[in-house]
Amino acid sequence: VETSSERVGVWLIGARGSVATTAMVGARLVAHGLATADGMVTSGRDFAGTGLPPVADLVFGGHDVAEIPLVKRADALAGERVVPAHGLAAIGDDLEAIDRRIRPGIDVSDRAAGATTSLDRVRADLERFRAEEQLDHLVVVNVSSVEAAPAPHPAHTDLVALEAALAAGDCPLPNSGIYALAAFLVDAAFVDFTPSTATRLPALGALAVREGRCYAGRDGKTGETLLRSVLAPMFAQRGLTVRSWAGTNLLGGGDGRSLAEPERSAGKMATKGGILAETLGYPVDAPLHIDFVADMGEWKTAWDHVSFTGFLGTAMAMQFTWQGCDSALAAPLVLDLCRLTTLALRRGVRGPIEDLGFFFKDPLGTPEHALTRQYDRLVAWAAPARA
Ligand SMILES: NC(=O)c1ccc[n+]([C@@H]2O[C@H](COP(=O)([O-])OP(=O)(O)OC[C@H]3O[C@@H](n4cnc5c(N)ncnc54)[C@H](O)[C@@H]3O)[C@@H](O)[C@H]2O)c1
């Protein structure tokens, strides 16, 4: 039975970051009646009667390696016009209460202390959150800094090898994988909003299926790729041949700073790059640039130039410029994903929640990228008739 009396916990990895802070500020402003849920997918009428947990009831906690208090982080985001300044005073106590539930994330010293130390600690933090808050469901969401792809290891692909390594006190997983594994070990769902590796590792996917855990990802689709997932099907359906599709992204903020490192941006390039060839059905020359421009703060500009040919080979071009506030676009999706993943937990989904592909650049478990088809699938899945 879908009721709102359940206690749903949301554990944010990267809880002091821009996306996480914006999501929590938004949820608490909605809870106090100081904002509406406009901008959230699940507040639309297609989701009426689906019995999703109310945003105002979500209980937050998380991990971060940064120590800046949430109230300060929220003030800084208000200063950049990401969240409204009015109302922050009214939710100050709420943010301080959440602050007390944010635990230190996995850092270098943690990993140096012992191979499985970080896994044990993250797992204990999650268990404590579940017990103290008397949660019925727990969703762990990765919104931490993009990490570099890990060096290949047999335990990444083979669950037997992973379990043997863990039993021997070794933990050959990247940080994102440790967070995902800890989530599965405490019967939580794991959502990867980042391009990091996490549940992309076949061993973790196999563990989730075997243990009846669910996960979703990866890399939230919020700007340039969102537009591509609308426009690429249009070119395909109208028989227009795309000759090249070049993209340039300028962004500031913590995410922009992280993506300035080539090892970290490689994952983002991969999740952004897959959609064109998969949707169009042929390889396309699609150079992509991501540049860090500190001055842009929390804002981002993407410029795409598409050259294509139509009937009788006539050459044409289209260009678009997207100027988005990344966290304001991402935060409502994080809240949507928490609500929808609760539905998956209630239904006992095992493995990737394929019906959530609408939200991601690199949807796990399904090759479908076209936004309208993804949306129709999402609405059909969430419909009460299926519950
Ligand atoms: N904003 C968007 O539109 C969007 C879209 C898709 C994906 N994402 C992804 O979401 C993530 C968050 O973006 P953001 O703008 O909030 O970035 P941010 O830099 O503001 O926040 C990241 C947070 O993660 C923390 N962190 C770093 N390492 C950690 C660790 N080992 N454990 C726990 N916490 C750790 C940082 O201290 C920081 O507080 C990024 O990976 C980004 O690529 C964002």
The ligand as an SDF file (V2000), in Angstrom:
LIG
                    3D

 44 48  0  0  0  0  0  0  0  0999 V2000
   24.4750   20.3550  -11.7490 N   0  0  0  0  0  0  0  0  0  0  0  0
   24.1860   19.6160  -12.7850 C   0  0  0  0  0  0  0  0  0  0  0  0
   23.4440   20.0290  -13.6750 O   0  0  0  0  0  0  0  0  0  0  0  0
   24.7450   18.2230  -12.8540 C   0  0  0  0  0  0  0  0  0  0  0  0
   24.3230   17.3980  -13.9000 C   0  0  0  0  0  0  0  0  0  0  0  0
   24.8150   16.1120  -13.9710 C   0  0  0  0  0  0  0  0  0  0  0  0
   25.7240   15.6610  -13.0260 C   0  0  0  0  0  0  0  0  0  0  0  0
   26.1440   16.4730  -12.0310 N   0  0  0  0  0  0  0  0  0  0  0  0
   27.1330   15.9610  -11.0960 C   0  0  0  0  0  0  0  0  0  0  0  0
   26.6980   16.1500   -9.7620 O   0  0  0  0  0  0  0  0  0  0  0  0
   27.8600   16.2280   -8.9240 C   0  0  0  0  0  0  0  0  0  0  0  0
   27.7220   17.3910   -7.9660 C   0  0  0  0  0  0  0  0  0  0  0  0
   27.7810   18.6110   -8.6670 O   0  0  0  0  0  0  0  0  0  0  0  0
   27.9390   19.9650   -7.8310 P   0  0  0  0  0  0  0  0  0  0  0  0
   27.7730   21.0770   -8.7840 O   0  0  0  0  0  0  0  0  0  0  0  0
   27.0960   19.9010   -6.6030 O   0  0  0  0  0  0  0  0  0  0  0  0
   29.4690   19.8780   -7.3960 O   0  0  0  0  0  0  0  0  0  0  0  0
   30.1500   20.5010   -6.0850 P   0  0  0  0  0  0  0  0  0  0  0  0
   31.6110   20.5330   -6.3990 O   0  0  0  0  0  0  0  0  0  0  0  0
   29.4830   21.7610   -5.6860 O   0  0  0  0  0  0  0  0  0  0  0  0
   29.8320   19.4260   -4.9340 O   0  0  0  0  0  0  0  0  0  0  0  0
   30.5070   18.1990   -4.8230 C   0  0  0  0  0  0  0  0  0  0  0  0
   30.6440   17.8720   -3.3400 C   0  0  0  0  0  0  0  0  0  0  0  0
   31.2160   16.5450   -3.2310 O   0  0  0  0  0  0  0  0  0  0  0  0
   32.1070   16.5720   -2.1260 C   0  0  0  0  0  0  0  0  0  0  0  0
   33.0360   15.4370   -2.2060 N   0  0  0  0  0  0  0  0  0  0  0  0
   34.1890   15.3390   -2.9000 C   0  0  0  0  0  0  0  0  0  0  0  0
   34.7680   14.1380   -2.6990 N   0  0  0  0  0  0  0  0  0  0  0  0
   33.9660   13.4560   -1.8500 C   0  0  0  0  0  0  0  0  0  0  0  0
   34.0360   12.1770   -1.2440 C   0  0  0  0  0  0  0  0  0  0  0  0
   35.0420   11.3330   -1.4750 N   0  0  0  0  0  0  0  0  0  0  0  0
   33.0350   11.8060   -0.4090 N   0  0  0  0  0  0  0  0  0  0  0  0
   31.9870   12.6540   -0.1410 C   0  0  0  0  0  0  0  0  0  0  0  0
   31.8910   13.8790   -0.6780 N   0  0  0  0  0  0  0  0  0  0  0  0
   32.8590   14.2910   -1.5310 C   0  0  0  0  0  0  0  0  0  0  0  0
   32.7660   17.9400   -2.2300 C   0  0  0  0  0  0  0  0  0  0  0  0
   33.3790   18.3160   -1.0030 O   0  0  0  0  0  0  0  0  0  0  0  0
   31.5670   18.8240   -2.5900 C   0  0  0  0  0  0  0  0  0  0  0  0
   30.9350   19.3360   -1.4310 O   0  0  0  0  0  0  0  0  0  0  0  0
   29.0730   16.3210   -9.8610 C   0  0  0  0  0  0  0  0  0  0  0  0
   29.6820   15.0530   -9.9700 O   0  0  0  0  0  0  0  0  0  0  0  0
   28.4390   16.6950  -11.1800 C   0  0  0  0  0  0  0  0  0  0  0  0
   29.1940   16.2680  -12.3030 O   0  0  0  0  0  0  0  0  0  0  0  0
   25.6560   17.7560  -11.9180 C   0  0  0  0  0  0  0  0  0  0  0  0
  1  2  1  0
  2  3  2  0
  2  4  1  0
  4  5  1  0
  4 44  2  0
  5  6  2  0
  6  7  1  0
  7  8  2  0
  8  9  1  0
  8 44  1  0
  9 10  1  0
  9 42  1  0
 10 11  1  0
 11 12  1  0
 11 40  1  0
 12 13  1  0
 13 14  1  0
 14 15  2  0
 14 16  1  0
 14 17  1  0
 17 18  1  0
 18 19  2  0
 18 20  1  0
 18 21  1  0
 21 22  1  0
 22 23  1  0
 23 24  1  0
 23 38  1  0
 24 25  1  0
 25 26  1  0
 25 36  1  0
 26 27  1  0
 26 35  1  0
 27 28  2  0
 28 29  1  0
 29 30  1  0
 29 35  2  0
 30 31  1  0
 30 32  2  0
 32 33  1  0
 33 34  2  0
 34 35  1  0
 36 37  1  0
 36 38  1  0
 38 39  1  0
 40 41  1  0
 40 42  1  0
 42 43  1  0
M  CHG  2   8   1  16  -1
M  END
$$$$
